[in-house]
């Protein structure tokens, strides 16, 4: 399945999770619900995937983790905060580069309109 198709299914799952749970919960609640929803759709998901940093040829465990990796192709970074900041978009782009993935979604569940809180980012590779 292509990244665009996966992204479409992820967006649908995000809408469902938001409709059921609403805003105001912790990120971990949305992560668990989204993971469950995507697995029910037959997607392969991995939660809190360790993302090591390569520094001078050495792999370092610096504590970075991808919230969700879907079908080994799309990163989903989940937030539940008042406002997304530029640093959150940069974080997703860094995760895409470090993992050599092409597509990522940044979603903020703490909002009044979820359709305006899903952001798609593409790594130029």
C-alpha positions in Angstrom: 0.0 0.0 0.0 1.3 3.5 -0.9 1.9 6.2 1.7 -1.0 8.2 0.3 -3.5 5.3 0.7 -2.2 4.7 4.3 -2.5 8.4 5.1 -6.1 8.4 3.9 -7.0 5.5 6.2 -5.1 7.1 9.1 -7.0 10.3 8.7 -10.3 8.3 8.8 -9.2 6.6 12.0 -8.2 10.0 13.5 -11.7 11.3 12.8 -13.3 8.3 14.4 -11.1 8.5 17.5 -11.8 12.2 17.9 -15.5 11.7 17.4 -15.6 9.0 20.1 -13.2 10.5 22.7 -13.4 14.2 22.0 -10.7 16.7 23.0 -8.9 17.1 26.3 -7.4 13.7 27.1 -3.7 12.8 27.4 -1.7 11.9 24.2 -1.3 8.4 25.4 -5.1 7.8 25.3 -5.3 9.0 21.7 -2.3 6.9 20.8 -3.8 3.8 22.3 -7.2 4.4 20.6 -5.7 5.2 17.2 -3.4 2.2 17.4 -6.4 0.0 18.2 -8.5 1.5 15.4 -5.7 1.1 12.8 -5.0 -2.5 13.8 -8.8 -3.2 13.5 -8.4 -2.0 9.9 -5.7 -4.5 9.3 -2.8 -2.1 9.5 0.6 -3.0 11.0 1.3 -0.5 13.7 4.2 -0.1 16.1 3.9 2.2 19.1 6.6 4.2 20.9 9.2 2.9 18.4 12.8 3.7 19.5 14.5 6.2 17.1 18.2 6.1 17.6 20.5 8.9 16.4 23.5 8.2 14.3 26.4 10.4 15.5 29.9 10.0 13.9 29.0 6.5 12.9 27.8 5.4 16.3 24.2 4.6 17.1 23.0 6.5 20.2 19.8 5.8 22.1 18.9 9.4 23.0 15.3 8.6 24.1 13.5 9.6 21.0 10.4 7.6 20.1 8.0 7.6 17.3 4.4 7.7 18.6 3.1 5.4 15.8 4.6 3.9 12.7 2.0 2.5 10.3 2.8 -0.2 7.8 6.5 0.7 8.2 5.8 3.8 6.0 4.0 6.6 7.8 4.9 8.2 11.0 2.1 9.6 13.2 3.1 12.1 15.8 0.3 12.7 18.3 -0.2 15.8 20.5 -2.8 17.0 22.9 -1.9 20.5 23.5 -3.4 24.0 23.3 -1.5 25.1 20.2 1.0 23.4 17.9 4.4 25.2 17.7 6.9 25.3 14.9 9.1 23.0 17.0 6.5 20.2 16.7 6.6 20.4 12.9 10.4 20.4 13.0 10.4 17.4 15.3 8.3 15.4 12.8 10.6 16.4 10.0 13.6 15.3 12.0 11.9 11.9 12.8 11.2 11.4 9.1 14.9 12.2 8.2 16.3 10.0 11.0 14.1 7.1 10.1 14.4 7.6 6.3 10.6 7.6 6.0 8.8 9.7 3.4 5.5 10.7 5.0 4.4 11.9 8.5 1.2 13.2 10.1 1.2 15.5 13.0 -2.2 15.6 14.8 -3.3 17.7 17.7 -6.4 16.1 19.4 -6.9 19.0 21.8 -8.8 21.1 19.4 -12.4 22.1 18.4 -12.1 21.0 14.7 -9.9 17.9 14.1 -9.9 18.4 10.3 -7.8 21.6 10.8 -5.5 19.9 13.3 -4.0 17.1 11.0 -0.8 18.2 9.3 0.9 16.2 6.6 4.7 16.5 6.1 6.8 15.0 3.4 10.5 14.2 3.6 12.3 15.0 0.4 14.7 12.1 1.0 
